[in-house]
Structures are given as structure tokens and as C-alpha cells.
Amino acid sequence: MAHTPHLPGSEQLGELDSRYVAVDALPWKPTPTPGIDMKILLKDDESGLMTALFRWEPGTALDLHEHVEIEQTFVLSGSIVDEEGEVRAGDFVWRPKGNRHVARSVEGALVLSFFLKPNRFLTGALAGKELA
């Protein structure tokens, strides 16, 4: 079952009812990578599906990881760069299943990302773990 933050008073939602998310009211939560915080908008623990806002502090790097399924990211502000290129505010990037890269944000960034399954980390403190 999907776990979605929702507006107060909507605890009695039916299975097919829309889920409205008060994004401003959600707290930023730290990720295992220092300098990257997140707000989870939708998460399904069974499938690995997740939609989240990520806030990158300037100078942050995300260790080498593999996208287990397609990953999609829309950059709201700032930029994310890797060895293949840079995606800036207003741009979108998607990465195919199996893509591996180290992502960095020199100036910081705010991004909206969609995952079908969690990333698999290959180096650093998260090596061997699967996390979005």
C-alpha cells in the first residue's frame, strides 16, 4: 500500500480517493547523504515507487549509484551535474535502468524526482544499500 502524506482530516479516505499533499507542511528530513534533505510526497514500500523533493546544499555529492529502474528528475532551482552533463533549473533528465553515475551540485539544487525502485549504491558509506 502506498504511504502518502495528506492533509489533516483526510484520514478516512477510500481506496480510490485522491490524496492531496500539503507540501509546505511536510518537514524536510535528512537522507543518508549529508547535505541532501527530502520531502516524501508518495512512497510505496512494496514496489519501491517514490516521488520526492530533494534539497541539495552547495557542494554536495551523491556517491556512485545505479538506477535499478528508470529515474526521472525535474530541476526546480540550481543544478545537478555528472560525467554525462548538467541539468539546470527548468530542465528535466531521465536515466534508464542500469545507468550509473556520481551526481553533484556545485551551487545547490531543489529537484522533484520519481523512482520506480530505489537506487543501488556502489561506493561510499551506502555501498551495497538500496535507497532513493
Summary of the structure (lengths in Angstrom):
residues: 132
radius of gyration: 15.1
end to end distance: 17.7
largest distance: 46.9
contacts: 363
relative contact order: 0.22
helix: 2%
strand: 49%
